[in-house]
Amino acid sequence: MPNLTVDYSEPLAGTFDATALGRDLHIAVEKTVGSSPSACRTHFRRIEQSVIGEGGELGDSTDVAHIEVALFAGRTTEAKAELASAVLALAKERVTTLPGRRLRLSVHISELDQATYLTHQA
């Protein structure tokens, strides 16, 4: 059931293969916390604008990619840290920016309360 969300700056659109990144993220989740890749869902969202720093002075030349991995609670801090490291390594490998631009990557592993997580499939 892991839900992954990749938020990325508009200039990064087309600079990485989202399908390949999603597949590799699912494999990383399986290897580090044991969830089946077939249970993973990854969503990609373009960010139209970012403000970075106090006045946003870096926003014009800096691209951002942030990956959120939401898992059911119960993993150890060590397992979540290992997953975060694996996801960041994949992002560094797969997400590149255009010449003359900077890239800021970040990852966060969050927990979902299984009692309050609902899903429906029609």
N, C-alpha and C positions, 0 to 999 in steps of 0.2 A: 503494500500500500504506500510505500514512500511517494510523497509528492515533491517534485523538484520544480523550481521556478528559476529561470535564467533571465534576469533583466539586463539589457545591454543598450548602450548608446546607439543612436541612429546611424552614426558613421560606420559602426561595425557591421551593419547589415550587409550580407553578401561576402564578408571577409572570412567567415568560418562556415563549416558544414554542420548545421544544427542537428540533422538526423544522426550523423556520426558521433557528435558530442553527446547527444541524448543516449545513444546506445552504450557508449563508453561510460557514461555516468551511471547507468543502470548496472553495468558490470562491476564498477567500483563499489556500489552499494552492496551488491551481492558478496563481493570478496571481503568487505570490511565488517558489515553488520548482519549478513546472512539473509537479507530479503531477496526474494526471487526477482530477476529482471522483468518477468512478465507481470509482476505486481506494481512496478514503478510507472509513474506518469510524470513526464517532463513537459513543461510549458515554457515557451519563449515569448518574451515581451520586449518590444523596442521602447526605449526611453527617448522621448523627443528632446528633452532638455534637462540638463543637470546643473546644479550650482555647487561648486567645490571650493572650499576655503571660505574665508571671511567675506570676501566680496565677490566670490565666483570668478576670480581672476584666472583660474586654471580651466574653467569650464569650456572655453572656446577651443582649447588645444588638447584636452584630456578626455579620453573615452573611458567609460566605466562598464564593467560587467560584474554583476553580483549574483551569486548562486545560493539559493535557499533550499535546504533539504529538510523536509518535515517528516519525522518518523514517529511511530507510536512510542510512548515513554517506556523506559526500562533498560535502555542501553547504558553502558558505563561511560563515564567521562572519557576514559581512554579510547574506547571504541568510537565515540563521536569525534574525538580529536584526530584519530587515524583516518576516519572518513573525510573530515574537513581537509586534511593534508592531501589525500588522494584526489579529492575534487579540485583543489587549488592546482595541483600538478597537472591535471587534465586541462584545466582552463588555460594555464600558462602555455601548454603545448598546442592547444587547438584555436585559441582566440588571439588573433593578431590585429594590430591597428595599422592604419595607413601611414606612410612615411611622413615624418614631421609631427606626428601626434604622440601623446603619451597614453599609457593604459594603466588603469587602476583596477585590480581584480580583488574580489572579496568573496568569502564563503561563510555561511552561517548554518549550523545544524540546530534545528528546533525540534521540540517534542509536541506531539498531539496527544490529547487525552482520549483514549480509545472509547470511553463512556460517552463522550460528547461529539465524537466524529461520526457523522452520518453520510451515507452515500446511497445513490439510487441509480440503477441502470435500467433503461427502458428498451 
